[in-house]
Amino acid sequence: MFAPPEDTFVRPDDLSDLRDPKVLFARSYLLIRTVVGVVGVLLPFVFIVGEAFFLRAGVHVRGSISAYYHTSMRDIFVGGLCVVGLLLATYMAGQRKRPDWWLSLLAGIAVLGVVFFPTGRPNLAEGAPRCGTTPEPSGCSPVQQQFGETQVATVHFACAAVFILSLAAICFYFAYRERRAGNTGAAKLQRTSGFVIVAAVVWVVVGGLLHWDVGELTPLYIGEVVSVWAFGVSWLTGNRDLWRRVVPVLMRPAAKIA
C-alpha cells in the first residue's frame, strides 16, 4: 500500500532566531502558503469590484472566472494567477520526494496553462468569425490567433480541470499529514475542503448540463469560485500552528543576523 514519506523537516518552536536556516525555511513556507491562500480567496472579489470600478456599470459577474481574461481585468487575472502558479510550482521544492510537491507542481503548471491558453471570447454572436481567421477578429490573444480559438479553449479547459483536481488532491494529502500528526480537527477541515472541491466539480458538470443558473451566476462560475475559496481556506488554516509561533515573535525584537 502506498505510504507518503514522513515529514523530514521539523518546524522549530522558536521562530525568532534568523540565523537558524530552519527558522528561515519555516517563515518562507508560511509566507508562500499565506500568499497563495489570500490571493485565492480575494481574486473573485477583486474581479467583480475592479470591473465595476473601471466600467462604472454596477456589480455584475461573468460566466466564469476565466472570462475575466476578456475584460478590463485581464492584467489582474493574468498577474494574480501567475503569482499563484509560480508559488505552487516552487512550493516545497527542496523536498521533491514528497507527494505534495509533485501535486503542487502539477497544479502550478496547470494554472499557468489556464492563463496562457485563454478561454474563448464570451457572448459571441452565432456565425461570428473566430480567432485564427483573417482578418483578425477583435479581442483575440496572439495564442488564439496563432492556433485557433477552439483549440486553445480546449487546452484551457483541460488545464483548468487538472488544476482544480490537483487542488483537491493536495487538500486530501494535507488531511493525511494532519491525521498522522494527531491533529484530528485540522485533518477534518482539510478533508472537508477536498470534498467541497470535488462537489464543486460535480456541480459544474451536472449544473452545466441542466442549465442550473442562479440569477447571473452560472454553474461554472459558482463551481470555480467555491473550489478556489475551499483551497484558499485550506492553505490559510494549515498555517495556524506557525502563525501562533510567529505572532509572539513579531511582538519582540528579532535576533540580529551575524
C-alpha positions as CSV (number, residue, x, y, z in Angstrom):
1,M,0.0,0.0,0.0
2,F,1.3,3.5,-0.9
3,A,2.5,5.4,2.1
4,P,3.8,9.0,1.7
5,P,7.2,9.7,3.2
6,E,7.4,11.1,6.6
7,D,7.9,14.8,7.1
8,T,11.7,15.2,7.2
9,F,11.6,18.8,8.3
10,V,10.9,19.6,12.0
11,R,9.4,23.0,12.4
12,P,11.2,25.0,15.1
13,D,9.3,26.2,18.1
14,D,11.2,29.4,18.3
15,L,11.0,31.5,15.1
16,S,12.9,34.5,16.3
17,D,16.5,33.3,15.6
18,L,17.0,34.5,12.0
19,R,20.5,32.8,12.0
20,D,18.8,29.4,12.0
21,P,18.2,28.0,8.5
22,K,15.2,26.1,9.8
23,V,13.6,29.3,11.0
24,L,14.1,31.0,7.6
25,F,12.7,28.0,5.9
26,A,9.7,27.9,8.1
27,R,9.0,31.6,7.6
28,S,9.3,31.2,3.9
29,Y,7.0,28.3,3.9
30,L,4.5,30.3,6.0
31,L,4.7,33.3,3.6
32,I,4.1,31.2,0.5
33,R,1.1,29.4,1.9
34,T,-0.4,32.6,3.2
35,V,0.0,34.5,-0.1
36,V,-1.5,31.6,-2.1
37,G,-4.4,31.4,0.3
38,V,-5.1,35.1,0.4
39,V,-4.9,35.5,-3.4
40,G,-7.2,32.6,-3.9
41,V,-9.8,34.0,-1.5
42,L,-9.6,37.6,-2.8
43,L,-9.4,37.2,-6.5
44,P,-13.1,36.6,-7.2
45,F,-13.9,39.8,-5.2
46,V,-11.2,41.8,-6.9
47,F,-12.5,40.9,-10.4
48,I,-16.1,41.9,-9.6
49,V,-15.3,45.1,-7.7
50,G,-12.5,46.1,-10.1
51,E,-14.6,45.7,-13.2
52,A,-17.5,47.6,-11.6
53,F,-15.0,50.4,-10.8
54,F,-13.4,50.6,-14.3
55,L,-16.6,50.2,-16.3
56,R,-18.8,52.1,-13.8
57,A,-21.7,49.8,-14.8
58,G,-22.7,48.3,-11.5
59,V,-21.7,45.0,-10.0
60,H,-22.0,42.0,-12.3
61,V,-20.3,38.6,-12.7
62,R,-19.1,36.8,-15.8
63,G,-19.9,33.3,-16.9
64,S,-16.7,32.0,-15.4
65,I,-13.6,33.3,-13.7
66,S,-11.6,32.7,-16.9
67,A,-13.9,35.0,-18.8
68,Y,-12.3,37.9,-16.9
69,Y,-9.4,37.5,-19.3
70,H,-11.5,39.2,-21.9
71,T,-12.4,42.2,-19.7
72,S,-10.7,45.2,-18.3
73,M,-9.5,42.9,-15.5
74,R,-7.2,41.0,-17.9
75,D,-4.0,42.3,-16.3
76,I,-5.1,41.4,-12.8
77,F,-6.3,38.0,-14.0
78,V,-3.0,37.2,-15.6
79,G,-0.9,38.7,-12.8
80,G,-2.9,37.0,-10.0
81,L,-2.9,33.6,-11.5
82,C,0.8,33.8,-12.5
83,V,1.7,34.6,-8.9
84,V,-0.3,31.6,-7.7
85,G,1.0,29.3,-10.4
86,L,4.7,30.2,-9.7
87,L,4.3,29.8,-6.0
88,L,2.6,26.5,-6.4
89,A,5.2,25.2,-8.8
90,T,8.0,26.1,-6.4
91,Y,6.3,25.2,-3.1
92,M,8.4,22.7,-1.1
93,A,10.9,22.4,-4.0
94,G,13.6,21.4,-1.6
95,Q,11.7,18.2,-0.7
96,R,11.0,16.6,-4.1
97,K,10.2,13.2,-2.7
98,R,7.1,14.4,-1.1
99,P,3.7,13.9,-2.9
100,D,2.6,17.5,-2.1
101,W,5.5,18.9,-4.0
102,W,4.5,16.9,-7.1
103,L,0.8,17.7,-6.8
104,S,1.6,21.4,-6.2
105,L,4.0,21.5,-9.2
106,L,1.2,19.9,-11.4
107,A,-1.3,22.5,-10.1
108,G,1.1,25.3,-10.7
109,I,1.9,24.3,-14.3
110,A,-1.8,23.7,-15.0
111,V,-2.9,27.2,-13.7
112,L,-0.2,28.8,-15.9
113,G,-1.7,26.9,-18.8
114,V,-5.1,28.4,-17.8
115,V,-3.5,31.8,-18.1
116,F,-1.5,31.5,-21.3
117,F,-4.2,29.4,-23.2
118,P,-7.2,31.6,-22.6
119,T,-10.9,30.6,-22.8
120,G,-12.9,31.6,-25.8
121,R,-14.3,35.1,-26.1
122,P,-17.7,35.2,-24.3
123,N,-21.1,36.1,-25.8
124,L,-20.1,35.8,-29.5
125,A,-23.0,36.0,-31.9
126,E,-23.8,32.9,-33.9
127,G,-21.6,32.8,-37.0
128,A,-19.2,35.4,-35.7
129,P,-15.6,34.9,-37.0
130,R,-13.3,33.0,-34.6
131,C,-9.8,33.8,-33.7
132,G,-7.4,32.3,-36.2
133,T,-9.2,33.7,-39.2
134,T,-8.2,36.6,-41.5
135,P,-8.8,39.5,-40.9
136,E,-8.1,39.0,-37.2
137,P,-11.3,39.4,-35.1
138,S,-11.2,41.8,-32.2
139,G,-10.3,40.6,-28.7
140,C,-8.1,37.7,-29.8
141,S,-4.9,36.9,-28.0
142,P,-1.8,36.1,-30.1
143,V,-2.0,32.4,-29.0
144,Q,-5.7,32.2,-30.1
145,Q,-4.9,33.8,-33.4
146,Q,-2.0,31.5,-34.0
147,F,-3.6,28.2,-33.0
148,G,-7.3,28.9,-33.3
149,E,-9.8,29.9,-30.7
150,T,-11.5,26.4,-30.3
151,Q,-8.2,24.6,-30.0
152,V,-6.8,27.0,-27.4
153,A,-10.1,26.8,-25.4
154,T,-9.8,23.0,-25.3
155,V,-6.3,23.3,-23.8
156,H,-7.6,25.9,-21.4
157,F,-10.4,23.7,-20.1
158,A,-8.1,20.7,-19.8
159,C,-5.6,22.7,-17.7
160,A,-8.5,24.1,-15.6
161,A,-9.7,20.6,-14.8
162,V,-6.2,19.4,-13.9
163,F,-5.7,22.5,-11.7
164,I,-8.9,22.0,-9.8
165,L,-8.5,18.3,-9.3
166,S,-4.9,18.8,-8.2
167,L,-6.1,21.3,-5.5
168,A,-8.5,18.6,-4.2
169,A,-5.7,16.0,-4.1
170,I,-3.4,18.5,-2.2
171,C,-6.2,19.0,0.4
172,F,-6.6,15.3,0.9
173,Y,-2.8,14.9,1.3
174,F,-2.8,17.7,3.9
175,A,-5.6,15.8,5.7
176,Y,-3.4,12.7,5.7
177,R,-0.5,14.6,7.2
178,E,-2.6,16.2,9.8
179,R,-4.1,12.9,10.8
180,R,-0.7,11.3,11.1
181,A,0.4,14.2,13.3
182,G,-2.6,13.7,15.6
183,N,-4.4,16.9,14.6
184,T,-7.9,15.4,14.1
185,G,-9.7,18.8,13.8
186,A,-7.2,20.1,11.2
187,A,-7.4,16.8,9.3
188,K,-11.2,17.0,9.2
189,L,-11.1,20.6,7.9
190,Q,-8.6,19.7,5.1
191,R,-10.6,16.6,4.2
192,T,-13.8,18.8,4.0
193,S,-12.0,21.3,1.8
194,G,-11.1,18.4,-0.6
195,F,-14.7,17.1,-0.7
196,V,-16.0,20.6,-1.3
197,I,-13.8,21.0,-4.3
198,V,-14.9,17.6,-5.7
199,A,-18.5,18.5,-5.1
200,A,-18.0,21.8,-6.9
201,V,-16.6,19.9,-9.9
202,V,-19.7,17.7,-9.9
203,W,-21.9,20.8,-9.6
204,V,-20.2,22.3,-12.7
205,V,-20.8,19.2,-14.8
206,V,-24.4,18.5,-13.7
207,G,-25.4,22.1,-13.3
208,G,-24.0,22.9,-16.7
209,L,-25.8,20.1,-18.4
210,L,-29.1,21.1,-16.8
211,H,-28.5,24.8,-17.0
212,W,-29.0,25.4,-13.3
213,D,-28.1,29.1,-13.3
214,V,-28.6,31.1,-10.1
215,G,-29.5,34.6,-11.4
216,E,-26.4,35.8,-13.1
217,L,-24.3,33.0,-11.6
218,T,-23.6,30.1,-13.9
219,P,-22.8,26.6,-12.5
220,L,-19.2,27.0,-13.9
221,Y,-18.7,30.3,-12.1
222,I,-20.1,29.0,-8.8
223,G,-18.0,25.8,-9.0
224,E,-14.8,27.7,-9.8
225,V,-15.3,30.2,-7.0
226,V,-16.2,27.6,-4.4
227,S,-13.2,25.5,-5.4
228,V,-10.7,28.4,-5.2
229,W,-12.2,29.5,-1.9
230,A,-12.1,26.0,-0.4
231,F,-8.4,25.7,-1.4
232,G,-7.6,29.2,-0.1
233,V,-9.2,28.3,3.3
234,S,-7.2,25.0,3.3
235,W,-3.9,26.8,2.9
236,L,-4.7,29.6,5.3
237,T,-5.9,27.3,8.1
238,G,-3.0,24.9,7.5
239,N,-0.7,27.8,8.7
240,R,-2.3,28.4,12.1
241,D,0.3,26.5,14.1
242,L,3.1,28.5,12.5
243,W,1.2,31.7,13.0
244,R,0.8,31.0,16.7
245,R,4.6,30.9,16.9
246,V,5.3,33.9,14.6
247,V,2.8,36.4,16.2
248,P,4.6,36.4,19.6
249,V,7.9,36.7,17.8
250,L,6.7,39.8,16.0
251,M,6.0,41.4,19.3
252,R,9.6,41.3,20.3
253,P,12.9,42.3,18.5
254,A,14.2,39.5,16.3
255,A,17.8,38.2,16.7
256,K,20.3,40.1,14.6
257,I,21.9,38.2,11.7
258,A,25.6,38.0,12.1
